[in-house]
Amino acid sequence: MSYLSIFDWLALAFFLASWFGYGYFADRETESGRSLTHYVHSHRMQWMQQLMLRDNRVTDSALVGNLINSVSFFATTSMYIIAGILALMGTSDQVMSFVAELPLSPGGISKAGWDIKLILMLVIFIYAYFKFTWSLRQFNLLSILIGCAPLPDQLDEHESFARKAAIINTQAGEEFNRGIRAYYFGLAAVAWFVRPSVFVASIALIVYVLYRRDFKSKTLAAMRGDEGKA
């Protein structure tokens, strides 16, 4: 406890409550049909239904490939960030000396306190890496499903396949969203190296930005079909 001030611990508690609290709130609102993710799922369902009306699924394969490339980029980037944080942990003394000369340097922080903040960053991006790789695996499973999709004349299998493929597609997308959310909160965690008050302000800003994008954005209005009301 002595490695960090009481304000640091309170800021950390606020960070964890905000991150996991917003995640729970966003998932609950998705189930109730009020979030962007909910409306995207209905379009994924429509996509899978349209897929089975086409003899040639090259376009669908290309779309899934594009999704896989996007997730792969973030998974790879997460590995680079993790490696960078581990490198910083090995050179804490030099980095602390450099930061101490900056105008907004917190000053008076111990090496153990510095390492705790780096560990938080490490945990965030390891979490993001696991989310991205699970998303990547599910998108790969989706590509397999598309490869064995029923033909246009196999009508009795259409509904079952569309529902199954849309669920896998949505679950992969939700895991990707959780990984992206971790990146946002990782950016907020950078502010902890400045001051606890800046950290708290950054967390509040991140939650506001995420809420706006998930529940109040023009993109959501467009997906709902009422973009004129945004």
Stockholm file with secondary structure:
# STOCKHOLM 1.0

chainA/1-230         MSYLSIFDWLALAFFLASWFGYGYFADRETESGRSLTHYVHSHRMQWMQQLMLRDNRVTDSALVGNLINSVSFFATTSMYIIAGILALMGTSDQVMSFVAELPLSPGGISKAGWDIKLILMLVIFIYAYFKFTWSLRQFNLLSILIGCAPLPDQLDEHESFARKAAIINTQAGEEFNRGIRAYYFGLAAVAWFVRPSVFVASIALIVYVLYRRDFKSKTLAAMRGDEGKA
#=GR chainA/1-230 SS CTTSCHHHHHHHHHHHHHHHHHHHHHHHHHHHTCSHHHHHHHHHHHHHHHHTTCSCCHHHHHHHHHHHHHHHHHHHHHHHHHHHHHHHHHTHHHHHHHHTTSTTCCCSCCHHHHHHHHHHHHHHHHHHHHHHHHHHHHHHHHHHHHHTCCCTTCGGGHHHHHHHHHHHHHHHHHHHHHHHHHHHHHHHHHGGGTCHHHHHHHHHHHHHHHHHHHHSCHHHHHHHTCGGGC
#=GC SS_cons         CTTSCHHHHHHHHHHHHHHHHHHHHHHHHHHHTCSHHHHHHHHHHHHHHHHTTCSCCHHHHHHHHHHHHHHHHHHHHHHHHHHHHHHHHHTHHHHHHHHTTSTTCCCSCCHHHHHHHHHHHHHHHHHHHHHHHHHHHHHHHHHHHHHTCCCTTCGGGHHHHHHHHHHHHHHHHHHHHHHHHHHHHHHHHHGGGTCHHHHHHHHHHHHHHHHHHHHSCHHHHHHHTCGGGC
//
